[in-house]
Amino acid sequence: MSINEDGLPPESREKFEQLKCILKGYGELALAFSGGVDSSFLLAAAMAADIGRVLAVTSVSRFFTQKEKQRARKLSGELGAEHIFQDLDILGNADVVRNDVRRCYFCKHHSFSLIKNLAEGYGISCLVHGINMDDLGEYRPGIEAARELGFKAPLVEAGFSKMEIRRFSRGLGLEIWDLPSQSCLATRIPVGEPIVSEKLAMVERAEDILAEMGLTHVRVRCHGMLARIEIPLDEFSIILENDIRERVCNALAGIGFSFISLDLGGYESGKMNMTKKKAGR
């Protein structure tokens, strides 16, 4: 897939050129690539900037789903990028498994340290990741870890918001422009509750089941043996239909949940972060 900048309106091309100029100034780089909207847009911009070597590195751990892995492989291939999957034994990190309010910091420090070491082996010193302006206003201790390890944030430097990234991605013809916000599976486990592989597997399977039923933005929060389902308010009517509701209850019970609830507040990205902020006070 070639990057077609003709799809960008004239008023947007100047900002995209600014981003490419920033990336050219970095020279060859390694990019932390999840296959989500932000890192995919950044990878597309890096490829369009024609800066020489661009190494996309995807950290694969128990927090990363099979669907996300497949998407990352597909997108990097379409963009023609050099792409590496890096295995990460995240459940071997006691600081992460403990799951306190700093879990994201320890997780990011672990994964980004490995990306940094890998890049150095390829002779690449410049490291980048895809945070945007909106991320700076959220509770994201992982940003601190990235900064400590020397990762640059070109989308912030160029002043891109999440909405702009989606709009520009659509103009460039990137199919992931409207992909729902992604977050690692660890965000489904309440702060203070140790993270174990079995719970992550239950959550991943539960979310796959709900997605197969046509629900779009889905989170299944795991509170012990209780599954708390978050979906958009306008999709409540779908899940509450008798046959769908029964199928959901039976399917989630079949993978190990004793209780299944629907969060009346609806889907909200980062909802678990509210608990973390309170716990960190």
Residue pairs with C-beta under 8 A, 6 or more apart in sequence:
1 78
1 79
1 80
1 173
3 44
3 47
3 48
3 79
3 172
3 173
4 172
4 173
5 13
5 16
5 48
5 172
7 170
7 171
7 172
7 173
8 16
8 168
8 171
8 172
9 171
12 167
12 168
12 171
15 158
15 159
15 160
15 164
15 168
16 45
16 48
16 168
18 158
19 45
19 49
19 154
19 155
19 158
19 160
20 45
20 48
20 49
21 49
22 154
22 157
22 158
23 29
23 45
23 46
23 49
23 51
23 128
23 154
24 49
24 51
26 51
26 126
26 128
26 152
26 154
27 51
27 52
27 126
28 51
28 52
28 53
28 54
28 55
28 123
28 124
28 126
29 46
29 51
29 53
29 54
29 55
29 124
29 126
29 127
29 128
30 55
30 56
30 57
30 115
30 116
30 118
30 119
30 122
30 124
30 126
30 127
30 128
31 39
31 42
31 43
31 46
31 54
31 55
31 56
31 57
31 127
31 128
31 129
31 130
32 39
32 57
32 59
32 111
32 112
32 115
32 127
32 128
32 129
32 130
32 146
32 151
33 39
33 40
33 43
33 56
33 57
33 58
33 72
33 76
33 81
33 83
33 130
34 58
34 64
34 68
34 72
34 130
34 182
35 58
35 68
35 69
35 71
35 72
35 73
35 74
35 75
35 76
35 176
36 68
36 130
36 176
36 179
36 181
36 182
37 162
37 165
37 166
37 169
37 176
37 177
37 179
37 181
37 182
38 130
38 131
38 132
38 155
38 162
38 165
39 129
39 130
40 75
40 79
40 169
40 174
40 176
41 130
41 155
41 165
41 168
41 169
41 172
41 174
42 128
42 130
42 154
42 155
43 54
43 56
43 75
43 76
43 79
43 81
44 79
44 169
44 172
44 174
45 154
46 54
46 81
46 128
47 54
47 79
47 80
47 81
53 82
53 122
53 124
54 81
54 82
55 81
55 82
55 83
55 84
55 119
55 122
55 124
56 76
56 81
56 82
56 83
56 84
57 83
57 84
57 86
57 115
57 118
57 119
58 64
58 69
58 72
58 76
58 83
58 84
58 85
58 86
59 86
59 88
59 111
59 114
59 115
60 69
60 85
60 86
60 87
60 88
61 87
61 88
61 89
61 90
61 91
61 111
62 90
62 91
62 185
62 197
62 200
63 90
63 107
63 184
63 185
63 186
63 200
64 184
64 185
65 185
65 204
66 204
67 208
68 182
69 85
71 176
72 83
72 85
73 83
73 85
75 174
75 176
76 83
77 83
84 118
86 111
86 114
86 115
86 118
88 110
88 111
88 114
90 96
90 107
90 110
90 111
91 97
91 195
91 196
91 197
93 106
93 107
93 110
95 102
95 103
95 106
96 103
96 106
96 107
96 110
96 186
96 195
97 194
97 195
97 196
98 194
99 186
99 189
99 191
99 192
99 193
99 194
99 195
100 191
100 192
100 279
101 141
101 191
101 276
101 277
101 279
101 280
102 141
103 186
103 191
103 195
104 140
104 141
104 142
105 141
105 142
105 144
105 145
106 145
107 142
107 184
107 186
108 141
108 142
108 143
108 145
108 146
109 142
109 145
109 148
109 149
112 127
112 129
112 145
112 146
112 149
112 151
113 149
115 127
116 127
116 149
116 150
119 125
119 127
126 152
127 149
127 150
127 151
127 152
128 151
128 152
128 153
128 154
129 146
129 151
129 152
129 153
130 153
130 155
131 140
131 143
131 146
131 153
131 155
131 156
132 155
132 156
132 160
132 161
132 162
132 165
133 155
133 156
133 159
133 160
133 161
133 162
134 161
134 162
135 143
135 156
136 143
136 156
138 270
138 273
139 270
139 273
139 276
139 277
146 153
155 165
160 168
166 177
166 178
167 177
169 176
169 177
170 177
170 178
180 216
180 217
181 217
181 269
183 269
183 270
185 200
185 203
185 204
186 195
186 200
187 219
187 270
187 272
188 199
188 200
188 203
188 219
188 220
188 221
188 222
188 272
189 195
189 199
189 200
189 203
189 221
189 222
190 221
190 222
190 223
190 272
190 275
191 272
191 275
191 276
191 279
192 279
193 223
193 224
198 256
199 222
202 222
202 227
202 255
202 256
202 257
203 220
203 222
205 255
206 220
206 227
206 251
206 252
206 255
206 257
207 218
207 219
207 220
209 248
209 251
209 252
209 255
210 218
210 220
210 229
210 231
210 239
210 248
211 218
213 238
213 239
213 244
213 247
213 248
214 238
215 231
215 235
215 238
215 239
216 231
216 232
216 235
217 230
217 231
217 232
217 267
218 229
218 230
218 231
218 267
219 229
219 230
219 231
219 267
219 271
220 227
220 228
220 229
220 230
220 252
221 227
221 228
221 229
221 230
221 263
221 271
221 272
222 228
225 256
225 257
225 258
225 259
226 257
226 258
226 259
226 260
226 261
227 252
227 257
227 259
227 260
227 261
228 261
228 262
228 263
229 239
229 248
229 260
229 261
229 262
229 263
230 263
230 265
230 266
230 267
230 268
230 271
231 239
231 262
231 266
231 267
232 266
232 267
233 266
233 267
236 262
236 266
238 244
239 245
239 248
239 262
240 262
248 260
249 260
252 260
253 260
265 271
